[in-house]
Amino acid sequence: MLKSKKLIIIGSGETGLIAYEYFQFDSSYEVVAFSVNQDYITETTINNLAIIPFELLEQSYSPTEYEVYIAISSGKLNRNRTNLYKEAKAKGYKCASYISSKAFVWRNVEIGENCFVFENNTLQPFVKIGNNVTLWSGNHIGHNTIIKDNCFISSHCVISGFCEIGENSFLGVNCTIENNVKIAKDNFIGAGALIQKNTEEKSFYQLKQTELSKVDTHKLFKIKEDY
């Protein structure tokens, strides 16, 4: 793929390394460096690319020539990522978005800055995605749904049509949001949850873990010795 733009990844942890793989090998961006806050620098390079102190980034990489991606996960209901996003914008940087070549994104979908859309996501007509949103792999985003800024949608979530996901919210794996439901800001929707009604701010939904059976696997399968 032709590399027409240059990118610096902000973050050097697991999320940063994942972002590098997708941007470098499935986008028009060439990743040229990593950047983290000075206090967190423990090595000088990653993937043979320099690690630059975020506090000094614009001195070496002008915001007029380079874009950035804030590769931070969902910690503190996305506040960690959001704070760095705001700092990068204050420095004058444009924040790049990644959309997988293996995602289905209808022609009139709107996607903001610093978004990451992994493979096998389906974004139907008239969907609107705000800024600083992560859509991990395999989600269904129904038509006319709005996902507001700073959200994190993990894998295999079903968000039906005409829904609204409020700012900073986190949706856990395999959760389901029914049609016309509004998830308020700062919600945490746990794995496997079913939401059928509008929620209030700061709501927390969590299903119990599957109960441990009193019969262990050796008894269940009549195993008399461990190979």
C-alpha positions in Angstrom: 0.0 0.0 0.0 1.3 3.5 -1.0 2.6 5.4 2.1 1.6 9.0 1.6 1.5 10.2 5.3 3.8 10.0 8.3 2.6 8.9 11.7 3.9 8.9 15.3 2.3 6.4 17.7 1.7 7.8 21.2 2.1 4.8 23.5 4.6 2.0 23.6 2.7 -0.7 25.4 0.5 -3.5 24.0 -2.0 -1.1 22.4 0.9 0.8 20.7 2.4 -2.3 19.2 -1.0 -3.4 17.9 -1.5 0.0 16.4 1.9 -0.2 14.7 1.0 -3.5 13.0 -2.3 -2.2 11.6 -1.1 1.3 10.5 2.2 0.1 9.1 0.8 -2.9 7.1 -2.8 -1.9 6.3 -2.9 1.9 5.8 -1.5 4.8 3.9 0.5 5.8 6.9 4.2 5.2 7.5 5.0 4.8 11.2 8.2 6.8 11.8 8.4 6.9 15.6 6.9 6.2 19.0 6.3 8.7 21.8 5.6 8.4 25.5 5.8 10.6 28.5 9.4 11.0 29.6 8.8 9.3 33.0 7.7 6.1 31.2 10.7 5.7 28.8 12.6 2.5 29.6 14.2 1.9 26.2 15.3 4.0 23.2 13.7 2.1 20.3 10.8 -0.1 19.4 10.7 -2.0 16.1 13.9 -0.1 15.2 12.0 3.2 15.6 13.0 6.0 18.1 11.0 6.6 21.2 10.6 10.4 21.7 9.5 12.1 24.9 6.0 13.3 24.4 6.8 16.6 26.2 9.4 17.4 23.4 7.7 15.8 20.4 6.9 18.9 18.4 10.6 19.9 18.6 11.6 17.0 16.4 8.4 16.2 14.5 6.4 19.3 13.4 2.6 19.1 13.6 2.5 20.5 10.1 4.3 17.4 8.7 3.3 14.5 11.0 0.1 13.1 12.4 -0.2 11.1 15.6 -2.4 8.3 17.0 -3.0 8.0 20.7 -2.6 4.2 21.3 -3.9 4.0 24.9 -6.6 1.4 26.0 -9.7 2.0 28.1 -8.2 2.8 31.5 -10.2 5.0 33.9 -13.2 4.9 31.6 -11.0 6.1 28.7 -9.7 9.1 30.6 -6.1 8.2 30.1 -6.5 8.1 26.3 -8.7 11.2 26.3 -6.2 13.3 28.3 -3.3 12.5 25.9 -5.6 13.1 22.9 -6.4 16.6 24.2 -2.7 17.2 24.9 -1.8 16.2 21.3 -4.5 18.5 19.9 -3.2 21.3 22.0 0.2 20.8 20.5 -1.4 21.3 17.1 -1.3 17.7 15.8 -4.0 16.1 13.7 -4.9 12.7 15.1 -5.1 9.9 12.5 -7.8 7.2 12.4 -7.4 3.6 11.3 -10.1 1.7 9.5 -9.3 -1.9 8.7 -9.5 -2.9 5.1 -11.5 -5.9 6.4 -14.2 -3.9 8.0 -17.5 -3.2 6.4 -18.2 0.6 6.5 -21.1 1.9 4.5 -20.5 4.9 2.3 -22.2 7.5 4.5 -20.7 6.5 7.8 -19.0 9.4 9.7 -15.8 8.6 11.7 -13.9 11.2 13.7 -10.3 11.6 14.7 -8.1 9.2 16.7 -10.5 6.3 16.0 -9.5 2.7 15.5 -11.8 0.3 13.7 -10.5 -3.3 13.7 -11.3 -6.1 11.3 -14.8 -7.6 10.9 -16.7 -4.6 12.2 -20.0 -3.8 10.4 -21.0 -0.2 10.4 -24.4 0.3 8.7 -25.8 3.3 6.9 -26.0 6.7 8.8 -23.8 5.6 11.7 -21.8 8.4 13.3 -18.6 7.7 15.3 -17.2 10.6 17.4 -13.6 11.3 18.1 -11.2 9.0 20.1 -13.3 5.9 19.8 -12.0 2.3 19.6 -14.1 -0.5 17.9 -12.3 -3.8 18.6 -12.9 -6.7 16.2 -16.2 -8.2 15.2 -18.9 -5.6 16.3 -22.2 -4.8 14.7 -23.1 -1.1 14.7 -26.7 -0.8 13.5 -28.0 1.9 11.2 -28.5 5.4 12.5 -26.6 4.7 15.7 -24.4 7.4 17.2 -21.3 6.5 19.3 -20.1 9.7 21.0 -16.5 10.7 21.9 -14.0 8.7 23.9 -15.8 5.3 23.9 -14.3 1.8 23.8 -16.4 -0.9 22.2 -14.7 -4.3 22.8 -15.3 -7.4 20.6 -18.6 -8.9 19.3 -20.9 -6.3 20.7 -24.3 -5.8 19.0 -25.5 -2.3 19.0 -28.9 -2.2 17.3 -30.3 0.6 15.1 -31.1 4.1 16.3 -29.0 3.7 19.5 -26.8 6.3 21.2 -23.7 5.4 23.2 -22.7 8.3 25.6 -19.3 9.8 26.0 -16.5 7.8 27.7 -18.5 4.6 27.9 -17.1 1.0 27.8 -19.0 -1.9 26.3 -17.7 -5.4 27.2 -17.5 -8.4 24.9 -20.7 -9.9 23.6 -23.0 -7.3 25.1 -26.2 -6.4 23.3 -27.9 -3.1 23.1 -31.5 -3.2 21.7 -33.0 -0.8 19.2 -33.6 2.9 20.2 -31.7 2.6 23.5 -29.5 5.4 24.8 -26.5 4.5 26.9 -25.7 7.5 29.0 -22.2 8.9 29.5 -19.7 7.2 31.7 -21.4 3.8 31.6 -19.6 0.4 32.0 -21.5 -2.4 30.3 -20.0 -5.7 31.3 -19.5 -8.8 29.1 -22.6 -10.5 27.9 -25.0 -7.9 29.3 -28.4 -7.2 27.6 -29.5 -3.6 27.7 -33.2 -3.0 26.7 -33.9 0.4 28.3 -32.1 3.8 28.5 -29.5 4.0 31.2 -28.5 6.8 33.5 -25.0 8.4 33.8 -22.3 6.4 35.6 -24.4 3.2 35.3 -22.6 -0.2 35.8 -24.0 -3.4 34.5 -22.3 -6.7 35.2 -23.4 -10.3 34.8 -22.3 -12.9 37.3 -19.7 -15.4 36.2 -20.9 -18.8 35.2 -21.2 -20.9 38.3 -18.5 -23.5 39.0 -19.8 -27.0 38.9 -19.4 -29.3 41.9 -18.3 -32.0 39.5 -14.7 -31.6 38.2 -13.5 -32.6 34.8 -11.9 -35.8 35.8 -15.1 -37.1 37.3 -17.1 -35.8 34.4 -15.0 -37.6 31.8 -14.1 -40.6 34.1 -10.4 -39.9 34.0 -8.5 -42.1 36.4 -5.0 -40.8 35.8 -3.5 -37.6 34.5 -1.3 -38.1 31.4 
